Amino acid sequence: MDLGLRGRRAVVCGGSSGISRAAAHRLAAEGALVTLVARTPDKLAAAAREIAADTGADVDFVAVDLTTREGRAQLLRERPAADVLVANAGVPQRFASFQSLTRADWEHWFEAHYFSALDLIYGYAPGMIERKFGRMVNVSVNFIKFPQVNAGHSHAARLALAGAIAALVRELAPHNVTINSVLPGLIDTPALRHALQERANARGVAYEDIVAEVCQRTAAARLCSAEEAGDLIAMLCAAQMGYVTGQNIINDGGAFQGLF
């Protein structure tokens, strides 16, 4: 299926690895002009070369820290227009007890998971409205549906963003501009593998045992590949998806057992 994205400019945040890199690869394969965004120039350059070689597309990058106001402003200066935005600050989940968190911790997480997306939405939306085309996808986490102990700092910021997006979509939808969020669960990325290896080391068990244990929490009984997760993001960016907006789409293999 042709997603109707040939020649569209796509800014993919967190694009040097994991879910966002897989999404960038699929968008490039669809003919989009892709800009990868992350912190580390060497990783970005390598990812851009590999995606370009695989797809034959034009792929470039901007190295900034999206968890800072300055980094977001720099991105908008260097890439002032986009037809597609994948918002993902690429910050690994960190658990901490409520009593250990300071005001600075809360502010950091709101910069990382609230303003990192909201500033870019505000930056790119006017151009999308003018051109009558825009697709924005925010990468969140399935835990916002069932918050976890010691993760209030992350959940608060992500849920605040979900609320803001729910209001914004009503202003943008008449202009063929959509915003959706994906809520991934266990995606087989370098970040997840590192976290599971740390857990295995701490418990003195094999990595494979930890993987088997966490997979039992899903109906699918396996990890999701980064490519599967990336394809979902790309699908939500398709020209044909103009009537789907304001949705929080869970991609966790059935780990969440609620109806809504």
Secondary structure as a PSIPRED ss2 file (coil, helix, strand):
# PSIPRED VFORMAT (PSIPRED V4.0)

   1 M C   1.000  0.000  0.000
   2 D C   1.000  0.000  0.000
   3 L C   1.000  0.000  0.000
   4 G C   1.000  0.000  0.000
   5 L C   1.000  0.000  0.000
   6 R C   1.000  0.000  0.000
   7 G C   1.000  0.000  0.000
   8 R C   1.000  0.000  0.000
   9 R E   0.000  0.000  1.000
  10 A E   0.000  0.000  1.000
  11 V E   0.000  0.000  1.000
  12 V E   0.000  0.000  1.000
  13 C E   0.000  0.000  1.000
  14 G C   1.000  0.000  0.000
  15 G C   1.000  0.000  0.000
  16 S C   1.000  0.000  0.000
  17 S C   1.000  0.000  0.000
  18 G H   0.000  1.000  0.000
  19 I H   0.000  1.000  0.000
  20 S H   0.000  1.000  0.000
  21 R H   0.000  1.000  0.000
  22 A H   0.000  1.000  0.000
  23 A H   0.000  1.000  0.000
  24 A H   0.000  1.000  0.000
  25 H H   0.000  1.000  0.000
  26 R H   0.000  1.000  0.000
  27 L H   0.000  1.000  0.000
  28 A H   0.000  1.000  0.000
  29 A H   0.000  1.000  0.000
  30 E C   1.000  0.000  0.000
  31 G C   1.000  0.000  0.000
  32 A C   1.000  0.000  0.000
  33 L E   0.000  0.000  1.000
  34 V E   0.000  0.000  1.000
  35 T E   0.000  0.000  1.000
  36 L E   0.000  0.000  1.000
  37 V E   0.000  0.000  1.000
  38 A E   0.000  0.000  1.000
  39 R C   1.000  0.000  0.000
  40 T C   1.000  0.000  0.000
  41 P H   0.000  1.000  0.000
  42 D H   0.000  1.000  0.000
  43 K H   0.000  1.000  0.000
  44 L H   0.000  1.000  0.000
  45 A H   0.000  1.000  0.000
  46 A H   0.000  1.000  0.000
  47 A H   0.000  1.000  0.000
  48 A H   0.000  1.000  0.000
  49 R H   0.000  1.000  0.000
  50 E H   0.000  1.000  0.000
  51 I H   0.000  1.000  0.000
  52 A H   0.000  1.000  0.000
  53 A H   0.000  1.000  0.000
  54 D H   0.000  1.000  0.000
  55 T H   0.000  1.000  0.000
  56 G C   1.000  0.000  0.000
  57 A C   1.000  0.000  0.000
  58 D C   1.000  0.000  0.000
  59 V E   0.000  0.000  1.000
  60 D E   0.000  0.000  1.000
  61 F E   0.000  0.000  1.000
  62 V E   0.000  0.000  1.000
  63 A E   0.000  0.000  1.000
  64 V C   1.000  0.000  0.000
  65 D C   1.000  0.000  0.000
  66 L C   1.000  0.000  0.000
  67 T C   1.000  0.000  0.000
  68 T C   1.000  0.000  0.000
  69 R H   0.000  1.000  0.000
  70 E H   0.000  1.000  0.000
  71 G H   0.000  1.000  0.000
  72 R H   0.000  1.000  0.000
  73 A H   0.000  1.000  0.000
  74 Q H   0.000  1.000  0.000
  75 L H   0.000  1.000  0.000
  76 L H   0.000  1.000  0.000
  77 R H   0.000  1.000  0.000
  78 E H   0.000  1.000  0.000
  79 R C   1.000  0.000  0.000
  80 P C   1.000  0.000  0.000
  81 A C   1.000  0.000  0.000
  82 A C   1.000  0.000  0.000
  83 D C   1.000  0.000  0.000
  84 V E   0.000  0.000  1.000
  85 L E   0.000  0.000  1.000
  86 V E   0.000  0.000  1.000
  87 A E   0.000  0.000  1.000
  88 N C   1.000  0.000  0.000
  89 A C   1.000  0.000  0.000
  90 G C   1.000  0.000  0.000
  91 V C   1.000  0.000  0.000
  92 P C   1.000  0.000  0.000
  93 Q C   1.000  0.000  0.000
  94 R C   1.000  0.000  0.000
  95 F C   1.000  0.000  0.000
  96 A C   1.000  0.000  0.000
  97 S C   1.000  0.000  0.000
  98 F H   0.000  1.000  0.000
  99 Q H   0.000  1.000  0.000
 100 S H   0.000  1.000  0.000
 101 L C   1.000  0.000  0.000
 102 T C   1.000  0.000  0.000
 103 R H   0.000  1.000  0.000
 104 A H   0.000  1.000  0.000
 105 D H   0.000  1.000  0.000
 106 W H   0.000  1.000  0.000
 107 E H   0.000  1.000  0.000
 108 H H   0.000  1.000  0.000
 109 W H   0.000  1.000  0.000
 110 F H   0.000  1.000  0.000
 111 E H   0.000  1.000  0.000
 112 A H   0.000  1.000  0.000
 113 H H   0.000  1.000  0.000
 114 Y H   0.000  1.000  0.000
 115 F H   0.000  1.000  0.000
 116 S H   0.000  1.000  0.000
 117 A H   0.000  1.000  0.000
 118 L H   0.000  1.000  0.000
 119 D H   0.000  1.000  0.000
 120 L H   0.000  1.000  0.000
 121 I H   0.000  1.000  0.000
 122 Y H   0.000  1.000  0.000
 123 G H   0.000  1.000  0.000
 124 Y H   0.000  1.000  0.000
 125 A H   0.000  1.000  0.000
 126 P H   0.000  1.000  0.000
 127 G H   0.000  1.000  0.000
 128 M H   0.000  1.000  0.000
 129 I H   0.000  1.000  0.000
 130 E H   0.000  1.000  0.000
 131 R H   0.000  1.000  0.000
 132 K C   1.000  0.000  0.000
 133 F C   1.000  0.000  0.000
 134 G E   0.000  0.000  1.000
 135 R E   0.000  0.000  1.000
 136 M E   0.000  0.000  1.000
 137 V E   0.000  0.000  1.000
 138 N E   0.000  0.000  1.000
 139 V E   0.000  0.000  1.000
 140 S C   1.000  0.000  0.000
 141 V C   1.000  0.000  0.000
 142 N H   0.000  1.000  0.000
 143 F H   0.000  1.000  0.000
 144 I H   0.000  1.000  0.000
 145 K H   0.000  1.000  0.000
 146 F C   1.000  0.000  0.000
 147 P C   1.000  0.000  0.000
 148 Q C   1.000  0.000  0.000
 149 V C   1.000  0.000  0.000
 150 N C   1.000  0.000  0.000
 151 A C   1.000  0.000  0.000
 152 G H   0.000  1.000  0.000
 153 H H   0.000  1.000  0.000
 154 S H   0.000  1.000  0.000
 155 H H   0.000  1.000  0.000
 156 A H   0.000  1.000  0.000
 157 A H   0.000  1.000  0.000
 158 R H   0.000  1.000  0.000
 159 L H   0.000  1.000  0.000
 160 A H   0.000  1.000  0.000
 161 L H   0.000  1.000  0.000
 162 A H   0.000  1.000  0.000
 163 G H   0.000  1.000  0.000
 164 A H   0.000  1.000  0.000
 165 I H   0.000  1.000  0.000
 166 A H   0.000  1.000  0.000
 167 A H   0.000  1.000  0.000
 168 L H   0.000  1.000  0.000
 169 V H   0.000  1.000  0.000
 170 R H   0.000  1.000  0.000
 171 E H   0.000  1.000  0.000
 172 L H   0.000  1.000  0.000
 173 A H   0.000  1.000  0.000
 174 P H   0.000  1.000  0.000
 175 H H   0.000  1.000  0.000
 176 N C   1.000  0.000  0.000
 177 V E   0.000  0.000  1.000
 178 T E   0.000  0.000  1.000
 179 I E   0.000  0.000  1.000
 180 N E   0.000  0.000  1.000
 181 S E   0.000  0.000  1.000
 182 V E   0.000  0.000  1.000
 183 L E   0.000  0.000  1.000
 184 P E   0.000  0.000  1.000
 185 G C   1.000  0.000  0.000
 186 L C   1.000  0.000  0.000
 187 I E   0.000  0.000  1.000
 188 D E   0.000  0.000  1.000
 189 T C   1.000  0.000  0.000
 190 P H   0.000  1.000  0.000
 191 A H   0.000  1.000  0.000
 192 L H   0.000  1.000  0.000
 193 R H   0.000  1.000  0.000
 194 H H   0.000  1.000  0.000
 195 A H   0.000  1.000  0.000
 196 L H   0.000  1.000  0.000
 197 Q H   0.000  1.000  0.000
 198 E H   0.000  1.000  0.000
 199 R H   0.000  1.000  0.000
 200 A H   0.000  1.000  0.000
 201 N H   0.000  1.000  0.000
 202 A H   0.000  1.000  0.000
 203 R H   0.000  1.000  0.000
 204 G C   1.000  0.000  0.000
 205 V C   1.000  0.000  0.000
 206 A C   1.000  0.000  0.000
 207 Y H   0.000  1.000  0.000
 208 E H   0.000  1.000  0.000
 209 D H   0.000  1.000  0.000
 210 I H   0.000  1.000  0.000
 211 V H   0.000  1.000  0.000
 212 A H   0.000  1.000  0.000
 213 E H   0.000  1.000  0.000
 214 V H   0.000  1.000  0.000
 215 C H   0.000  1.000  0.000
 216 Q C   1.000  0.000  0.000
 217 R C   1.000  0.000  0.000
 218 T C   1.000  0.000  0.000
 219 A C   1.000  0.000  0.000
 220 A C   1.000  0.000  0.000
 221 A C   1.000  0.000  0.000
 222 R C   1.000  0.000  0.000
 223 L C   1.000  0.000  0.000
 224 C E   0.000  0.000  1.000
 225 S E   0.000  0.000  1.000
 226 A H   0.000  1.000  0.000
 227 E H   0.000  1.000  0.000
 228 E H   0.000  1.000  0.000
 229 A H   0.000  1.000  0.000
 230 G H   0.000  1.000  0.000
 231 D H   0.000  1.000  0.000
 232 L H   0.000  1.000  0.000
 233 I H   0.000  1.000  0.000
 234 A H   0.000  1.000  0.000
 235 M H   0.000  1.000  0.000
 236 L H   0.000  1.000  0.000
 237 C C   1.000  0.000  0.000
 238 A C   1.000  0.000  0.000
 239 A H   0.000  1.000  0.000
 240 Q H   0.000  1.000  0.000
 241 M H   0.000  1.000  0.000
 242 G C   1.000  0.000  0.000
 243 Y C   1.000  0.000  0.000
 244 V C   1.000  0.000  0.000
 245 T C   1.000  0.000  0.000
 246 G C   1.000  0.000  0.000
 247 Q C   1.000  0.000  0.000
 248 N E   0.000  0.000  1.000
 249 I E   0.000  0.000  1.000
 250 I E   0.000  0.000  1.000
 251 N E   0.000  0.000  1.000
 252 D C   1.000  0.000  0.000
 253 G C   1.000  0.000  0.000
 254 G C   1.000  0.000  0.000
 255 A C   1.000  0.000  0.000
 256 F C   1.000  0.000  0.000
 257 Q C   1.000  0.000  0.000
 258 G C   1.000  0.000  0.000
 259 L C   1.000  0.000  0.000
 260 F C   1.000  0.000  0.000
